[in-house]
């Protein structure tokens, strides 16, 4: 099933909102998919699209500095966080 661009954009907004409300905590792809109730592979494509737009950052290392083998954590960029915060304060 193919989703329209409008629906993909709305789901992307939900992802950004979730990452904003969990900031500074970094969420794994599976956690984002579970919260939004969508398929992990679909969410992964959306997350990489948002990364290409410089709205989120992929974190591929754990707290000890070791690379994750198959997992990625996601977090809003500081610039995107500031924009969201300003929108909420208006």
C-alpha positions as CSV (number, residue, x, y, z in Angstrom):
1,X,0.0,0.0,0.0
2,X,1.3,3.4,-1.0
3,X,0.7,6.4,1.3
4,X,0.2,9.9,-0.1
5,X,2.8,12.5,0.6
6,X,0.3,14.4,2.8
7,X,-0.1,11.3,5.1
8,X,3.7,10.6,5.2
9,X,4.2,14.3,6.2
10,X,1.6,13.9,9.0
11,X,3.3,10.8,10.3
12,X,6.7,12.5,10.1
13,X,5.2,15.4,12.2
14,X,4.1,12.8,14.8
15,X,7.7,11.4,14.8
16,X,9.2,14.9,15.3
17,X,6.7,15.6,18.1
18,X,7.5,12.4,19.9
19,X,11.3,13.1,19.7
20,X,10.6,16.7,20.9
21,X,8.7,15.5,24.0
22,X,11.4,12.9,24.8
23,X,14.3,15.3,24.3
24,X,17.1,14.9,25.4
25,X,16.4,11.1,25.7
26,X,17.4,9.3,22.5
27,X,14.8,6.8,21.2
28,X,15.5,3.6,19.2
29,X,13.7,3.1,16.0
30,X,11.6,0.3,17.6
31,X,10.5,2.6,20.4
32,X,9.4,5.3,17.9
33,X,7.5,2.7,15.8
34,X,5.8,1.3,18.9
35,X,4.7,4.8,20.2
36,X,3.3,5.8,16.8
37,X,1.9,2.3,16.1
38,X,3.5,1.9,12.8
39,X,5.8,-0.7,11.1
40,X,9.5,-0.4,12.0
41,X,10.7,-0.5,8.4
42,X,8.3,2.3,7.4
43,X,9.3,4.4,10.4
44,X,13.0,3.8,9.6
45,X,12.5,5.2,6.1
46,X,10.8,8.3,7.5
47,X,13.6,8.7,10.1
48,X,16.2,8.6,7.4
49,X,14.2,11.2,5.3
50,X,14.1,13.5,8.3
51,X,17.8,13.0,8.8
52,X,18.4,14.0,5.2
53,X,16.5,17.2,6.0
54,X,18.7,17.9,9.0
55,X,15.8,17.7,11.5
56,X,17.1,14.7,13.4
57,X,20.4,13.0,14.2
58,X,21.2,9.3,14.1
59,X,23.3,8.2,17.1
60,X,25.1,5.0,16.4
61,X,27.2,4.7,19.6
62,X,26.2,3.8,23.1
63,X,27.1,5.7,26.3
64,X,30.5,3.9,26.5
65,X,31.4,5.0,22.9
66,X,30.9,1.5,21.4
67,X,29.1,1.3,18.0
68,X,25.7,-0.3,18.0
69,X,25.8,-3.3,15.6
70,X,22.2,-3.2,14.3
71,X,20.5,-0.4,16.2
72,X,20.2,3.4,15.9
73,X,19.0,6.0,18.4
74,X,17.3,9.2,17.2
75,X,17.2,12.7,18.6
76,X,16.2,16.1,17.3
77,X,18.9,18.4,16.2
78,X,19.5,21.3,18.6
79,X,18.2,23.7,15.9
80,X,15.0,21.8,15.4
81,X,14.5,21.6,19.1
82,X,14.8,25.4,19.4
83,X,12.3,25.9,16.6
84,X,9.8,23.6,18.3
85,X,10.3,25.3,21.6
86,X,9.7,28.7,20.1
87,X,6.5,27.5,18.5
88,X,5.2,26.2,21.8
89,X,6.0,29.5,23.6
90,X,4.1,31.6,21.1
